Amino acid sequence: MKNTTDYLKENNKFQDTSYYTILYYGYPNTSRLELMEMISEKWKIKHIEAAGCDVEEKEMIKIDRQNKKTYAAIEKKYGKDWKVKYEDDLQNVAMKKVDIMDVLITNKTFRTQLEKCNIEIDGVDKDVKPLNNSTYEVKVYGFTQDNKKIDCCTVNVDLINRTVNIIK
């Protein structure tokens, strides 16, 4: 089993050092992780798995100690109420994800593209990346019955104009 130091060393190879790294352990909340990834550029915060579900208390203490240092550095940069602002941003981006899906499912061009990829509208999965306040890059994919990933397309969704532009 890797320890906290191993995870930090391994992930620092691939990480921009201008980001704060918050470690987590246990069963991941994938929905929340997706939202945190969407605001990571704004906040310069990345969340990295340091241990899975089977983690010893000694390792949890090390991870929590490391995170405490990270939280202090984040507080120094963003202020004492950073967690409240961060949670507000998570709520806002969650609502944007709903808006994005609303735009996508009502767009004929997008639905035609889904048909070409043999993906049902209720079987759409997506990765969302903000481009600016109202435009998002969305990578759309689905899965076959035998759980093989189908990469369908990448689109830009403009929430103000409620338009979808297929990129690829």
C-alpha positions in Angstrom: 0.0 0.0 0.0 1.3 3.5 -0.9 1.7 6.0 1.9 0.9 9.7 1.8 4.5 10.7 0.9 4.4 8.3 -2.1 1.2 9.8 -3.4 2.4 13.3 -3.0 5.7 12.5 -4.8 3.9 10.6 -7.6 1.3 13.3 -8.1 3.7 16.2 -7.9 5.4 14.8 -11.1 2.2 15.6 -13.0 0.9 18.6 -11.1 1.4 22.3 -11.6 3.0 23.4 -8.4 0.9 26.5 -8.4 -2.0 24.3 -7.2 -2.8 23.4 -3.7 -3.1 19.7 -3.2 -5.8 18.3 -0.9 -5.6 14.6 -0.2 -8.5 12.4 0.4 -9.1 8.8 1.5 -12.1 6.5 1.7 -14.9 5.9 -0.7 -14.7 8.8 -3.2 -17.7 11.0 -3.8 -17.3 11.1 -7.6 -20.1 13.6 -8.1 -18.5 16.1 -5.8 -15.0 15.4 -7.2 -16.4 16.3 -10.7 -17.7 19.6 -9.4 -14.4 20.3 -7.6 -12.5 19.6 -10.9 -14.7 22.1 -12.6 -13.6 24.9 -10.3 -10.0 23.7 -9.7 -8.6 26.2 -12.2 -10.3 29.2 -10.5 -9.2 28.1 -7.0 -5.9 26.4 -7.9 -6.9 23.4 -5.8 -6.6 19.8 -6.8 -7.9 16.8 -4.9 -5.8 13.7 -5.0 -6.6 10.2 -3.7 -4.0 9.4 -1.0 -5.6 6.1 0.2 -8.6 4.0 -0.8 -11.3 2.6 1.4 -9.0 0.3 3.4 -6.8 2.8 5.2 -5.1 2.6 8.6 -5.7 5.2 11.3 -2.0 6.1 11.3 -2.2 6.9 7.6 -5.4 8.9 8.1 -3.7 11.0 10.7 -0.8 11.8 8.4 -3.2 12.7 5.6 -5.2 15.0 7.9 -2.0 16.6 9.2 -0.9 17.3 5.6 -4.3 18.7 4.7 -4.3 21.0 7.8 -1.1 22.6 6.4 -2.7 23.0 3.0 -5.9 24.5 4.5 -3.7 27.1 6.3 -2.0 28.0 3.1 -5.3 28.3 1.3 -6.7 30.4 4.1 -3.7 32.7 3.9 -4.4 33.3 0.2 -8.2 33.4 0.1 -9.1 34.5 3.6 -10.8 32.8 6.6 -14.1 32.3 4.8 -12.6 30.5 1.8 -14.5 27.3 2.6 -17.8 29.1 2.5 -17.0 30.7 -0.9 -15.6 27.4 -2.2 -18.9 25.6 -1.3 -20.9 28.4 -2.9 -18.9 27.9 -6.1 -19.5 24.2 -5.9 -23.3 24.8 -5.7 -23.2 27.3 -8.5 -21.3 24.9 -10.8 -23.7 22.1 -9.9 -26.6 24.3 -11.1 -24.6 25.1 -14.3 -24.3 21.3 -15.0 -28.1 21.1 -14.9 -28.4 24.1 -17.2 -25.8 22.5 -19.6 -27.7 19.3 -19.8 -31.0 21.2 -20.3 -29.4 23.0 -23.3 -28.0 19.7 -24.7 -31.1 17.6 -24.5 -33.2 20.3 -26.3 -30.7 20.8 -29.1 -31.5 18.8 -32.3 -27.9 18.8 -33.6 -26.7 17.3 -30.3 -29.4 14.7 -30.3 -28.6 13.7 -33.9 -24.9 13.3 -32.8 -26.0 11.1 -29.9 -28.0 8.9 -32.4 -24.8 8.5 -34.5 -22.9 7.3 -31.5 -25.8 4.9 -30.4 -26.2 6.6 -27.1 -29.6 7.2 -25.5 -30.2 10.6 -24.1 -30.6 9.1 -20.6 -27.3 7.3 -21.0 -25.2 10.4 -21.5 -22.1 10.9 -19.4 -20.0 14.1 -19.7 -16.9 15.9 -18.5 -17.4 19.6 -18.2 -14.7 22.3 -18.3 -15.5 26.0 -18.0 -14.2 28.2 -20.8 -15.6 31.4 -19.4 -18.6 32.5 -17.3 -21.2 31.2 -19.8 -19.4 28.8 -22.2 -18.4 25.3 -21.3 -16.5 22.6 -23.2 -18.3 19.3 -22.7 -16.8 15.9 -23.6 -19.8 13.5 -24.2 -19.5 9.8 -23.8 -21.6 6.7 -23.0 -21.2 3.0 -22.3 -22.2 -0.1 -24.2 -24.1 -2.9 -22.6 -20.9 -4.7 -21.9 -19.5 -1.5 -20.2 -17.2 -0.3 -22.9 -16.8 3.4 -23.2 -18.1 5.2 -26.3 -16.5 8.6 -26.9 -19.1 10.5 -28.8 -18.2 14.1 -29.2 -16.9 17.3 -27.7 -19.1 20.4 -27.8 -19.1 23.9 -26.6 -22.3 24.9 -24.8 -23.1 28.6 -24.5 -25.6 29.0 -21.6 -26.5 32.6 -22.4 -27.4 32.0 -26.1 -28.4 28.4 -25.3 -26.4 27.1 -28.2 -24.4 23.9 -28.9 -21.4 23.9 -31.2 -20.0 20.4 -32.0 -16.2 20.6 -32.1 -15.4 17.0 -32.8 
